[in-house]
Amino acid sequence: MEHVGSGGFGHVWRARDSVLAREVALKFLALDRLVGRRPNPERLAVVRDRFARESLIAAKVDSAFVARIYDCDIDGDEPFLVMEYVDGRPLSDYLGSRPLPLARTCRWSGQIAQGLAAAHDRSVVHRDIKPVNVLVREADSDVRIVDFGLSRFIDATETHSQAGTPLYMSPERCRAEPGDERSDLYSLGCVMYEMVTGWPPFGDEHAEAFALARAHEEQLPMRPGQAVGVPAPLDDLIMALLAKEPRQRPDNARVVVRAIAEVERLLGDIGPEPSLEEGPADGAHRAGTGFADRLSAAELNVRHLTTQHGRDHHLVITARMELADLTGRSGDTRGAADLYDRIGRDCDDWYGPGNSLALDAFEGMARWVVARGTTGSQHTS
């Protein structure tokens, strides 16, 4: 076996199923973390029964976008799941201080919503949707949601707190209420918000849990469309998912799947985003009215944010990077490289040489220079 990860409630090993000749993931739960180091036998028996019951329920979820549960057992005092092994990286590895491309955001969000729909059809609620619980496969870049069933088991077992991650937790879950399928939709909205803006809707990983809970319950985030000029239907969908009251969110995950498909259709009218390795042949050509509209919106957004926050604010820098990428995807790879070069030089001036934002900008410039296949603007120190 090979140890591949650890978390607050257990650890994961990669193993080989010798009978069925397949790789699997074994997720061991830290029972002492859940019930204490010296639980009485009656308590332990209840926990084992509950673990088997919740695992059986979660194993019934059948979706191409949910990691399958094959079996469950107990090794000594440690319960463990036998799960599909997903060869890939968590979605959190793809997120940072910059937004994802819109096409990728829609693809992955739609797949997560399809996985949730399949689970909700079986009355299985995840309760802890977050980027680290969404794995992106290396083989095809499709996603797999992991850890279905564990949050409900932890909620019912652990006496000091409930499962869930404050950055992505719905208002009702912050109030220690059980929540339902629409709680998962709120968490999906948080993840989608981060994908299109580069930042969670409230706070960051350093924020205190009580402050995050209050924000989820009482505050409204800045609309994601204001940060990066995303299409209005996607902006509206994310804000609907983030409604404080569950009844004000979309009725179910299938509604979300359809709404994302509509956004993908809109993006399809603009045209596919070329890979950075396959830059468009004509760097001076801007493709289609859809790109012209998005470029105009992105340029207006940069000016608006600059007026509000000043040129050196992270939202302005993020918006400028989005404009640069959109410029490159429209066909103007030279313009994209030049825009990134200017962003990098500005960040060098504001934050000092070698800061992370400047490095991101010069990396972006280099990608678009490669996409064009010629020498672009060069940064000299």
N, C-alpha and C positions, 0 to 999 in steps of 0.2 A: 504494500500500500504506500501511497505518497500523500503526505499532508499538503493540502492546497489552500486552506483558509481557516480563519477563526473569527468568531463574533462574540457578542455579549452572552449568548445563551448556548454556545457549543462550538464545535470545530468540524471541518469537512475533510474527508480523505477521498482520494481517487483510488479505485480498486478494480479488479478484474473478476467478472462473473464467469467462473470456469465452466459452469453448466451450460449457459446460453452464449458463451463466448462473446461477451460485450463488456465495454467499460461502464462502470457505474460510479456514482458519488455516494459515499456513506456520510450522513450527517448525524453526528452524535450530539445529544443535548446534555448540557451540564446540569445534571439533576440536583447537585448541591446548590447551584445558583437558584434553582426553582423552589426547592422544598427544604433547604437547609442541609447541614452536613450530617445530622443524625435524625432523620425522619423516623417516626414510629412505623411498624409494619403495616398497620391499617392505612395510614396516609400514603405509603409507598404503593400499596395495592390499588388504591383509588387512582393515583397518578398514572400507573401503568395501564389501567383499563381505559382511562381518558385518552392517553396517548394513542392506544390502538384504535379507539373509536374515531378520533379526529383524523388519524392517518387514513383510515378506511374511507371516510367521507371525501377527503382531498384526493384520494387515488381515483375517484370516479370522474374527475375533471378530464375531459378529452379535448385537447386543442393542440394544434401545431405550434402554438406560442406559449405553452405552459410546460415546464419540465415535468415529466411523468414521474409518479411515485410507483415503484414496483413492489415494495415490501416494507415491513417494519418489524423490529425485533428489539430485544433487550440483551445487552452484553454486561453481565454482572448487574450493576445498578444503573447502567447508562442506556437509556432508550436511543435507538437510532433508526433513521430512514434509509432505505435503499432507493436511490433516485437516478433518473437519467443524468448521465454525465454530459455537461455542456462544455465543449471545447471553445472557449471564447473569453471575453473580458466583460466586466460589468459596465453598464451604461455610464456610470459615474466616471469611468476612465476617459470618456469622450467629452465630458462636460468640463468647463473651466470658466474663464472670464469672458468667453466669446460665444455667440450663439452658434448652433448647428445650422447647416444649410436647410432651407425650408422643406425641400423634397425629402431629406432624410428625417427631419422632424415628423413630417406627416406619415412617412412609411412606418417608423418605429412606434409612433403614437397609435396609429391604426392597428398595428399588430398587438400592442398592449391591450387596447380596447377589445379586440377580438378574443384575446385570452381571458379577459375579465368577463366578457359576455358568456363564454363557455362555462366558466366557474359559477357565475351568478345563476345560470340556468339550472345548476345543481345545488343552488342555495349555499354555495361556498363563498364566503367573503374573505378576502386576503387580510385586510386590516393593517398592512405595512408596505404598501406600494411606495417604492423609492428607487432611485437609480441603481443602488447597489444590489437590489433584488431583481433587476432586469439584466440578463446576460445577453450579449451580442455574439452570435456564433461566428467563428473565423471562416467557416466553410462558405456561408451564403449571406452573412450579415443580417440574418433574421434574428428576432429576439426570442428569448425564453424567460417567462416569469418563474421565479423560484420561491420556495418557502410557503406555498399555500398550505393552510391548516395549522402552521406553527403558531401564528399570532393568537388564534383562538385558544389553542392549548395553553400557551403561556399566560394569556389573560385569566383563564380558569384555574391555573395552578400557582402562579407566582403571586404572593400575597402583598408585596411591597409596592409594586408598580404594574402598569399595563404595558403590553407590547405596543410598539409603534415608535416612529421617529419624529420628534417635534417639528423639524423643518417641513415635513410633508403630511402632517396629521390634521384631520378635519376638525372643525370647531367642536362637534359633538364628541369626538374621541378625546379631545383635549379636556373635556368636562368629565372624562371617565365613563361616558355612556357607551353601550355596546356598539352602536353604529350599525349600518347595514350596507347594502350594495352601493348606495350613493356616497358613503364615506370613502369607498375605493375610488369613485369618480372624482371626488375632491382631491385626493392624493394624486391621481393621474393629472389633474389640472395643474397641481404644483410642479410635477415633473415636466409637463409640456411648457409651462411658463419658463422654467429654467432652460429648456432646450432652445427656446426662441429668443431669450434675452441674455443668457449666460449667467443669470443669478436666480436663486429661489425667490418666491414672491415676498417672503419676509425673512430678514436676518441672514445669518450664515451659520457655519458649523460651530462658531465660537459663541453664539448667542445663548443666553440662559433659557432653560426650558420654559420657565414661567413667563418670560417675556415673549417667547414665540407663541405660547398658548394664548396669551392676551391678544397678540397681533392677529392670529387666526380667527379669534372670536370677535374682534372689534374693529380691525383696520381693513381698509381696502388697499390693495396694491396698485401701483401705477399700471395702467393698461399696457400690456406687452407691445401693442402696436405703436405706442408713443416712443418706445425705446428703439425699435429696429424697423418700423414701417412694414410690419407683416400684413398680409391681406386682411381686410375687415372681417370676413367670415371666420378666420382662425382666431383673430383677436376676440371676437364675440363668443366663440365657443369656449375659449380658455376662461374668460370672465364668468361665463355661465357655470362652468365646472367649479369655480371658486366661490360660488354663492354661499353665504353664511348658513342659510337654511336649506336642509336637504331637499325639501319639496320644490325649491326654486332651481335646482340643478336639473340637467337632462334626466328623463324618466329612467333610462337604463343605458347600459354600455352599447347596445346595438344602435341606439340613436346617435351616440358619439361616433361609432364606426361610419355611419352614413354621412354625418357632418364632415368628418375628415376626408371621406371620399370626394365630397363636393369641393373641398379646398384643393385636393389633388387634381381634380378636373380643371380648376381655375389655373393652377400652376402649369398644367399640361398645355394650356392655351399659350403660355409664355414660351414653352419649349423645354427640353431636357437640359439639366445642368451638365455641361461637359466635364469629364474628369480632368484633373490638373495635368495628367500625363498626355492627354489628347486635346491639346489646346485647339480652338477653332482656327480654321485656315486663314480667315480674314480678320486680323486683329482690329481693324478700324470699323468693322461692321457691327451695328447694334441691331439685334434680332427682334423685330416685331413691336407692335404697339404695347403689348403687355410689359415688355422690358422698359420701354420709354416711360410708362406710367409708374412703374416701381422705382426707376431711377429718379424721377422727379419727386416722388414721395420720400425717398431716402434722403435726397439732397435737402428738401424742406425740413425733414426731421432733424438733420444735423444742425441746421440753422436755428431751429426752434430750441433744441436742447442746449446749444451754445448760449443762446440768450438767457435761458433759465438758469444754467449751472456754471457757465464759464468753460473756456476751451479745454482746460486740463481735467475736467470731471470724467470719471470712468465711463459714465453713460454716453458722453460725447465721443470718447475714444472708441467705444464699442460700436456706436452708430457709424463712425467714419470707417471702421474696418468692414462693417456690413456693406456700406456703400462701395468700398473698394472691391469686395468679392462680387457684388452684384454687377459692377462695371466689367469685371473680368468675365463673368458668366454671360454677359450680353455680347461678348466678342471682342471688347476693347482690352486685351491683355496688357498692352503697354500702359494704358491709363490706369489699370489696376495696380501694376507694379509701381508706378509713379505715386499713386495715392498712398500705398503702404510705405514707400520710402519717406514721404513727408510726415506720415504719422510717426514712424520710427525716430526721425530727427526731432520732432516736437517732444516726444517722450524722453529722448536723451536730454533735451534742454530742461524739461520740467522736473524730471525725477533722477537725473544723473545717468551716466553711461552704464550700460549693462543691465538696466532694470528689466523686469520680466515683460512689461508691456512693449518696450522698445524691441526686445528680442522677438516677441510674437509678431510685431509688425515687420521686422526685417525678414523673418521666416516667411511671412505672407508674400512679401515682395519677391523673394527667391522662388517661391512656388509659381508665381505668375510669370517670372522671367523664364523658368523652365517650360512652362506651358506655351509660351510664345516661341521658344526655340532659338531666341536670339539674346544678345546681351542687352539688359535693360539698365535702369538707373542703378548706379553703384553707390554703396554707402562707404565713406572713408572716415576713419576715426582720426 
